[in-house]
Amino acid sequence: MKNFEEAARYHEEFIKGLWKENPVFVAVLGMCPALAVTNTAINGLAMGGATLFVLTFSSLLVSSFRRYIPKEVRITTFVIIIATFVTIVDFLLQAFLPAIHKELGAFVALIVVNCLILGRQEAFSFKNPIRLAMVDALGMALGFTFALFCLGAIREILGNGSLFGVSLFGPSFEPWIVMILPPGGFLSLGFLLLFFNWLKQRQEQKQSLVYLADAVAEVAEKKDSIISLKRGV
Amino acid sequence: MAADLLWIFISAMVINNFTLYYFLGLCPFFGVSDRISTALRMGLANIFVLLITAFCAWFLNTYVLSHAPYLRLISFIIVIASTVQFVEMAIKKMSPVLFKALGIFLPLITTNCAILGLALFATNKGYGLLEGLVYALGAGGGLTLALVIMAGIREESKLLEIPKVIEGTALNLIIAGILSMAFMGFAGLFSTS
């Protein structure tokens, strides 16, 4: 029974980052990289992967040393740990994927100031055991990657007529150049959030309709029972 | 020389605006842009920190990092954060009025991506001290401009009846997108023909 509960806890911590507390779509964290490098799907994925690496290893380190890090200097310590892993990922990308490193430019280094990463250390890794912290970090980072991929795919499909460099619509498609330029980043995230708001509002309306129907049914039932009581009298 | 400096300034301020072109410093852009007066103070505090940053970056690059370039990120972050902290204490002692105007924003700004972004861009472009300072001034001016325009639009939009679906972040993002499109018009300002 205890094992089952524990598994459920891990599952919950993992799954929350993917959708319910998605860092980009719900919490609107880490917007700088989310908007700056998502002009193609592959760039979005690469940025997500780099963030995944940094977040997971930082969480591992912060969580393992959480008893030894003095509370007063914890933020500085987090920042140094994060900066170390960002430097590593920067050099790794430069060595193995130079083309992508060139595309992302200074934004790889700017992962250091991604508030999502610092936020997870402060809110979760510093207070939780290693395995739980890793699960949380993985979930959040995958959610972030998913959001970046969505944005990148939307912008690439509309702005370039292609996905992963493969042309989708043929030569007659007129690309919406603005989508791969900076305004496209703001607009596509804005309209995505608008879409999610709309879905949520619809769901709430449906929910309230269900409540209303329940309430009506309850009143009707009471009326019936009162009538039958009266008849009995 | 002067023409070069002017070019750096204008380019950082409007053409490659930090907020609307590079997406740097979005947190304050959406966070404190609901009143013009606050936005203006935030912008000034930003310019101030950016100038300190440009100086720190130049100093580190010239005297320290040529021997150990792999320490660049870590040293930038630590040095900038601590310098700003020191300057904040100094201002608190010397000019309480200025501290009151900029105070609460200073420590927040240190972890703003615009600050680290400026240090990295200035390094990548190989700017010297003077060029770096002018670049910082331009970037800060651009941030302030974007912040104040955004705050102005949001102050106006408070008086309007906005559908509930679009309220909040979605609306702000779409406004920012339109602003960014407007700023793209500056792209051909100094085209060298």
Interface residues (C-beta under 8 A of the other chain):
Chain A: V28 M31 C32 L35 A36 T76 V79 I80 A83 T84 V86 T87 D90 F91 A106 A109 L110 V112 V113 N114 C115 L118 V178 L181 P182 P183 G184 G185 F186 L187 L189 G190 F191 L193 L194 N197 W198 Q201
Chain B: L20 Y21 Y22 F23 L24 G25 L26 C27 F30 Y70 R72 L73 I74 I77 I78 A81 T111 N112 C113 I115 L116 G117 L120 F121 N124 K164 V165 I166 G168 T169 A170 L171 N172 L173 I174 A176 G177 I178 S180 M181 M184
